[in-house]
Amino acid sequence: MKKISIFLFVLALAACNSKPTPNYKELYSHAMEIKDYQTAITAIQIMYQLDSTDNSLLDTLPELYIAQRNFESADYYTQLAIKKYPDSERFLQIKALLAQQFGRIEEEMDTYQKLYVKTQKLSYLYQLTAFNFSAGQMDAASKGLSELEAKMENATDSVDFMVSETAKQKVPVRAAVYNMKAYLQAQKRDLPGAKKYFELALKEYPDFVTAKQNLMQLMGARR
C-alpha cells in the first residue's frame, strides 16, 4: 500500500511540474496580428534555436527589426537574405534604405542602380537623379532628369518625401520631377521658371507638402 501511495505521489508531482510546450508559431502569428513586433522577433529566434533547419520566418526579421528601429540587426539579417535572394526587389529596397541609414552612400546608389536596371521603375531613377543633384554631379543629374521626363507621362510610380523628422509623404513621380526641375531653375536664379514648375508639381499633386513649402519660400524671396 505504501509503495502504491509513493507511486501515485510521484505521478501527481510529475503532472504538476509538466507544462505544455509553447506553440511559438501561434505566438508569432498573434504578435503580428496585434503589431507586437518585439514578441514576434523573440518567437522567431526561439523557433530557430529549437530547430535551426526551420528558417522559414527568418526572412521577416529585417522589416521587424526596422519597425523596432534596431537597424544593426536589420542590416545583419538583410545581408543574409540578400545572399539567398540576390535579385529580390524587396530585400534590395531594404538594403538601400539601411545603406542610407548608415551613410553608406556608394552602396545605396549602387543598389538603386541595380533596382532600376532590374525593374525600370522611375522611383529608383528618381532616387539616383536626386542624389546626383545633391552631390553636385550636374551632368549625371541632368541626364537622369531628361530620362525621367521622357518616361513619366504614364508613370504610376511614387517616391517618399520627408515632411518631418519621422513622417513621410508618398508623392507621384511626375510631381516629384516637376519639384526637382523647379529647384534646378531656382539654383539658376530663374525664379519665374522655378515658380512655373512648383505650380506644375502642385497641379499634379495638390497635397504635395514640400512643393508648397518651396513655393512659399520662393514667393517670399521675390518680395
N, C-alpha and C positions, 0 to 999 in steps of 0.2 A: 504493500500500500504506500509505504514511504517512497519507494522508487518511482511509483506512478505519479505521486504528488510532485516530486522533483522534476520529472519529465514534463509534466503539464506546466510547471513554473517556467522551465526553460523555453517551451514553446510560446508561452504568453510573453516572456521577455523579448524573444526574437521578434514577435509580432509587433510589440511596442516600438522596438528600435528600427524596424524596417520602414523605409519611406518610399513612396512611389518615385520612380525615376522621372525627373522633369522632362517635358517634351519641349525641347528648345526651338524646334521649328514652329510650333504653335506660339511660343513666346515671341519669336521673331515676327510672325505674322501679326500678332496682336499689337506689338510695339510699332510696327509700320502703320497699322490702321490708326493709331492714336498719335502718330508722329513723335513717338518717344525714341529718337534715333540712337541715343546712347545705349538704351537697353537692347535695341536691335543689333548694334555693334557687338555688345557683350555676348548675346546669344550666338552670333556667327562665330566669334572667336572661340567660344566653348565647344561648339559643334566641331570646329576644325581641329581643336586639341584632342577631342574624343575620337575623331576619325579623320586623319589627315588626307584620306583619299576622297572625302566628300568636300570638294571645294566649289560646289555649285553656287554658293552665295558670296564667295569672296569678291566677285566682280561688282557687287553692290557697295563695297566698302568705300571706294573713292568718293561717291556722292554723299554717303552717310557721314564720312569724316569732314567733308566740306561743310555740310549742314551744321556740324558741331564746331566749325572754324578750327579744326585740327588739321592744318594744311600740311604739316610734315608727314603725318600718317597717310593723308590723302595722296600725297606725292609718292610715297613708297608703294602703295597698292596700285596707283595708276601706272607706275613703271612696270610692275608685274603684269598688269593687264595688257599693256602695250606689247610686251614680249609674246603674249598669247595671241593677241589680235592686232597686229601691226598696222592694219589698214582700217581699223574701226573708227568711223567718224565720231562716235560717242566718246571714246577714250582719247582721241586726238584733240577734241574740243577741250576736254578736261585738262589734258597736258598743256595746251596753250594757255588756259586760264591760270593754272598753277605756275607756269613759267613767268607769266605776268606778275603774279603774286610775289614771287621770289626774285624778281628783277632779272630773270634770265632772258634778256631781250632777243638775242640771236636765236635761241631755242624757240621762243614764242613766234618770231617771224618765220622761221623755217617750218614750224608746224602749221601756221596759217597758209603758207605757200603750198604745202603738201595737201591741205584740206581743199584749197581752191582748185588745184590741178585735179584732184580726185573727184570733186563734186560739181565744180563750175558754179558754185553758189556765190552770188555777188557780195553777200555779207562778209565772206572771207577776203575777197579782193578789197572790199572797203577797209577792213582792218589793216591790210598791208599798205594801202594808199594813205590812210590816216597816220600810220606810223612814219612813213616816208616824209609826209608834211612836217610832222613834229620834229623829225630828225634833221630837217633842212635839206633833204635829198630831193630837190625840186624836180629834177628831170624824171626820176622814177615816179614821183608823186603825180606829175602832170600826165605821164603815160598811163598810170593807173586810173586817174580821173577820166581821161579820154575813153578808156576801155569801159569804165562804169557807165558813162553817158551813152555809149553806143549800145550797151546791152540792157539798160534799165527800163526800157519802155514798158515791157510787160512783166517786169520783175515783181515777185511777191515776197522777196527776202526782207528781213528786218534786222536792225542792229540795235545794240544796247547803248544807251546814253546814261551816264550817272547824273542824277538830279539832286542828290545829296551824298553824304559820305556812305550811306548804307542802301539807298534806294536807286533802282534803275528804271528807265523807261524804254520800252520797245518802240522803235521808230522805223517806218518803212524806208527801205534803202534809197528810194527816189528822193524823199525829203532829206535824208542824211547827205546825199550827194549835193543837193542844192545848198544846204547849210555849209558844206565844205567849200563849194565854189564861192559862196558869199564871203567866207573867211579869207579865201585867197584874194578876192578883189579888195577886201579891206586892207590886207597886207600891202597891196599895191597902191593904196591911198585912193582907190576908185570907190568912193563912198556911194555914189548913185548906183553903181553896179552891184555893190555889196547889198544895198537895200533891196534891189530887184530880186536877188537870189534868196535873201532871207524871206521875203514875201512869198516867193515861189515855194519855199520849204514849208511855210505855214499854210499855204493854199493846199499843198499836198497832204499835210497833217496838221490841222489847226491846234491840236493839243501839244505840239512839239515845244516842250519847256525850254530847252537850250536855245532853239531858234528865237523864241520870244525874248529871252534874256539878251541874246546877242543883238537883236533888232533894237531893243530899248537902249542898250549901251551905245549902239551906233547913232541913234537919233539924238541921244544926249551929247555925243561928241560933235555932232553937226551944228549944235546951237552956239 
